[in-house]
Amino acid sequence: MLKGNRTNMNTAVEPKWCLVDADGKVLGRLATRVATILQGKHRATYVPHMDTGDFVVVINAEKVVMSGKKLDQKVYRHHTGYIGHLVEKSAREMMEEKPEEIVRLAVKRMLPKTKLGRQMFGKLKVYRGSEHPHAAQKPEVLEI
């Protein structure tokens, strides 16, 4: 039998909404900070088996910066499922077509590869411009 006044760890943590402006930020540093917030590691109540993270809205994804020669040398690959259909795109091509996908992939690859990691990833919202439809949630601006 347990003695003492133990708190119940099954209580749900109320998630907050954070707004991050990616304008001029380095992609890797931005992604690590966002992944930390999504996991809830910035809270004192962090436990690895629960989703204690916050929602994160990233705006201005097209203005994110990559250091070094990554724009030309980094390659994003995915397979369509058909034989011989491996699609490769450089980071420069991805920035022109889908800059929000670059931020999503960078953050996703820093999260745990489990059901809980996929649940955390669902709380990330990335937008190309400075407009977003989450004004009703009153996200607090987070300086990175």
C-alpha positions as a printed NumPy array, in Angstrom:
array([[  0.   ,   0.   ,   0.   ],
       [  1.283,   3.447,  -0.877],
       [  1.804,   5.867,   1.938],
       [  1.958,   9.614,   1.803],
       [  0.242,  12.167,  -0.373],
       [  1.046,  11.106,  -3.921],
       [ -0.239,  13.098,  -6.837],
       [ -1.934,  11.36 ,  -9.712],
       [  0.23 ,  11.599, -12.845],
       [ -2.752,  10.806, -15.09 ],
       [ -4.099,  14.319, -14.805],
       [ -4.183,  16.066, -18.135],
       [ -2.013,  19.118, -18.692],
       [ -3.776,  22.017, -20.386],
       [ -1.776,  22.749, -23.556],
       [ -0.97 ,  26.33 , -24.478],
       [ -0.616,  27.737, -27.994],
       [  2.734,  29.23 , -29.015],
       [  3.447,  31.352, -32.089],
       [  6.928,  31.179, -33.632],
       [  8.102,  33.507, -36.395],
       [ 10.659,  31.691, -38.581],
       [ 11.776,  34.85 , -40.394],
       [ 15.588,  34.76 , -40.56 ],
       [ 15.925,  31.801, -38.171],
       [ 18.291,  28.901, -38.869],
       [ 16.263,  25.771, -39.649],
       [ 17.996,  23.344, -37.272],
       [ 17.948,  25.649, -34.266],
       [ 14.304,  26.486, -34.889],
       [ 13.381,  22.801, -35.242],
       [ 15.084,  21.747, -32.   ],
       [ 13.3  ,  24.449, -30.012],
       [  9.916,  23.601, -31.568],
       [ 10.449,  19.845, -30.967],
       [ 11.257,  20.55 , -27.312],
       [  8.022,  22.506, -26.88 ],
       [  5.957,  19.846, -28.666],
       [  7.351,  17.155, -26.355],
       [  6.747,  19.244, -23.243],
       [ 10.363,  19.147, -22.07 ],
       [ 10.17 ,  22.848, -21.199],
       [  7.704,  22.096, -18.379],
       [  8.511,  20.959, -14.868],
       [  5.78 ,  18.304, -15.198],
       [  7.442,  16.514, -18.152],
       [  7.153,  12.737, -18.166],
       [  8.285,  10.737, -21.198],
       [  5.183,   8.511, -21.373],
       [  2.632,  11.356, -21.631],
       [  2.008,  14.148, -24.104],
       [  2.558,  17.255, -21.983],
       [  3.577,  19.534, -24.853],
       [  1.995,  22.638, -26.298],
       [  0.591,  23.489, -29.718],
       [  3.069,  25.372, -31.923],
       [  2.162,  27.612, -34.862],
       [  5.118,  28.459, -37.126],
       [  4.651,  31.362, -39.543],
       [  6.886,  32.71 , -42.353],
       [  8.269,  29.265, -43.197],
       [  9.494,  30.531, -46.578],
       [ 11.924,  32.894, -44.81 ],
       [ 13.772,  30.207, -42.857],
       [ 17.555,  30.102, -43.423],
       [ 19.886,  27.145, -43.928],
       [ 23.509,  27.517, -42.967],
       [ 26.434,  26.61 , -45.199],
       [ 25.825,  25.055, -48.613],
       [ 22.76 ,  23.087, -47.527],
       [ 20.424,  24.767, -50.023],
       [ 22.311,  23.091, -52.871],
       [ 23.77 ,  19.991, -51.203],
       [ 20.937,  18.737, -48.96 ],
       [ 18.642,  16.293, -50.751],
       [ 15.127,  15.29 , -49.704],
       [ 14.132,  11.803, -50.874],
       [ 10.884,   9.859, -50.86 ],
       [  9.686,   6.77 , -52.67 ],
       [  6.351,   6.716, -54.499],
       [  5.872,   2.973, -54.071],
       [  6.463,   2.128, -57.728],
       [  9.599,   0.318, -58.866],
       [ 12.399,   2.771, -59.584],
       [ 10.409,   5.821, -58.468],
       [ 12.73 ,   7.368, -55.924],
       [ 12.069,  11.123, -56.024],
       [ 14.93 ,  13.417, -55.075],
       [ 14.727,  17.182, -54.629],
       [ 17.339,  19.616, -53.412],
       [ 16.57 ,  21.928, -50.521],
       [ 16.448,  24.878, -52.929],
       [ 13.709,  23.2  , -54.999],
       [ 11.774,  22.346, -51.829],
       [ 12.032,  25.942, -50.609],
       [ 10.49 ,  27.163, -53.86 ],
       [  7.682,  24.583, -53.943],
       [  6.836,  23.703, -50.325],
       [  8.838,  25.634, -47.698],
       [  6.448,  24.604, -44.918],
       [  7.282,  20.949, -45.648],
       [ 10.969,  21.589, -44.906],
       [ 10.113,  22.878, -41.425],
       [  7.665,  20.001, -40.838],
       [ 10.239,  17.368, -41.814],
       [ 12.976,  18.936, -39.685],
       [ 10.738,  18.893, -36.6  ],
       [  9.222,  15.462, -37.307],
       [ 12.64 ,  13.834, -37.523],
       [ 13.514,  15.211, -34.052],
       [ 10.454,  13.723, -32.358],
       [ 10.181,  10.14 , -31.055],
       [  9.328,   7.536, -33.698],
       [  6.35 ,   6.168, -31.727],
       [  2.582,   6.633, -31.454],
       [  3.224,   9.357, -28.914],
       [  5.626,  11.105, -31.302],
       [  2.984,  11.103, -34.031],
       [  0.484,  12.559, -31.568],
       [  2.966,  15.318, -30.678],
       [  3.611,  16.025, -34.352],
       [ -0.115,  16.597, -34.863],
       [  0.144,  19.686, -32.658],
       [  2.489,  21.434, -35.094],
       [  0.948,  23.928, -37.534],
       [  3.235,  25.452, -40.192],
       [  2.266,  28.259, -42.581],
       [  4.1  ,  29.828, -45.497],
       [  3.124,  33.458, -44.863],
       [  2.439,  35.537, -41.776],
       [ -1.303,  34.744, -41.74 ],
       [ -2.692,  31.805, -39.767],
       [ -6.223,  30.683, -38.827],
       [ -5.446,  30.138, -35.109],
       [ -6.06 ,  33.659, -33.794],
       [ -9.025,  32.408, -31.745],
       [ -6.667,  30.288, -29.609],
       [ -4.702,  33.447, -28.683],
       [ -1.209,  32.009, -29.196],
       [  1.525,  33.682, -27.197],
       [  4.513,  34.868, -29.203],
       [  7.603,  32.814, -28.483],
       [ 11.014,  34.352, -29.169],
       [ 13.607,  31.836, -30.414]])
